Amino acid sequence: MGLIILAILFSIGNSEFLQTAEAQKKAGFKWYALPECRQVVEGLPAITIDTVQGKKVCYKLALTVGEVK
C-alpha cells in the first residue's frame, strides 16, 4: 500500500517532467549519463538528487550521446 501511495505522489509532483520525458522518448530521445552531475537549471523539468551541495541532475534525455553536456 505504501508503494502505491509513493508512486501516486511521485506522479503528481513530477507530472510536467513525466509528460516531457514521455514525449521526448517517443521522438527518439534516450537517457544518457552526464559526464558530471550538474546543478539544476531553473525552469527545466528534471528528477533531481538532493546532495549537501544542493539539488543535482545526473542524467539527460538526448537524441545522441554527443548532445550530452
C-alpha positions, -999 to +999 in steps of 0.1 A: +000+000+000+028+024+009+045+019-026+012+028-043+009+060-024+045+068-030+040+062-068+009+084-068+027+113-050+057+110-073+035+111-104+015+141-092+046+161-081+065+153-113+038+154-139+055+181-160+087+161-161+069+128-169+049+144-198+081+160-212+101+128-209+074+106-225+071+130-255+109+131-259+112+093-257+085+089-284+106+113-305+136+090-303+154+105-273+174+082-249+187+086-214+224+094-211+245+099-180+260+134-178+298+134-176+294+150-142+263+157-122+253+194-125+233+219-106+196+221-115+187+246-142+156+265-131+126+261-154+138+228-168+117+198-156+141+173-140+143+145-115+169+157-090+192+142-064+194+161-031+231+165-020+248+186+006+258+209-022+222+213-034+200+196-060+218+179-088+209+164-122+229+133-134+210+121-165+196+138-196+173+128-224+191+134-257+190+121-293+227+113-293+254+110-267+272+139-284+244+162-272+250+154-236+270+182-219 
